[in-house]
Amino acid sequence: MLSQQKTTVAKVGHVDQKWYVVDATDCTLGRLASQIAMVLMGKHRPQYTPHVDTGEFVIVINAEKVVMSGTKLQVRHYTWYNGYHRQKVESYAERLERKPTDLVYQAVKRMLPKKNTLARHMLGKLKVYAGSDHPHQAQKPIPASFGYQADK
């Protein structure tokens, strides 16, 4: 007789969610964002189910100290339409000075599933702070080392 194998499917509310704190100092933006996105989706767990939120909370501190390789800070740019005849353009370096948390937030947002309720729920579990202080000490976050330190 063959043994029967069972597939387990995660259910809403049955998955324990932990809190992780990540220091983004000298981490490469893309590598950091891809690993954070995997944890937010829950793909690092054996109970991963695509239609259920099995991810965990991630707190990113020191987002202002994230780095990009080469000249990407000056060459790459954000564009958006503001209602006038042309689009607004801002380089990554200008965005890092003006809104330091936005680079990490947007990079992770673009690596999550697109335009559905589950993606918005996953993105709500991402907390990004420019400095080293955060108001989530009561959740007892676990230090994690996502991303790789950039070679200098």
PyMOL commands that set and color helices and strands:
alter all, ss='L'
color gray80, all
select helices_A, chain A and resi 29-41+63-65+72-75+92-98+102-109+117-123+137-139
alter helices_A, ss='H'
color red, helices_A
select strands_A, chain A and resi 19-23+57-61+77-81+87-91+126-128+142-144
alter strands_A, ss='S'
color yellow, strands_A
deselect
rebuild
show_as cartoon
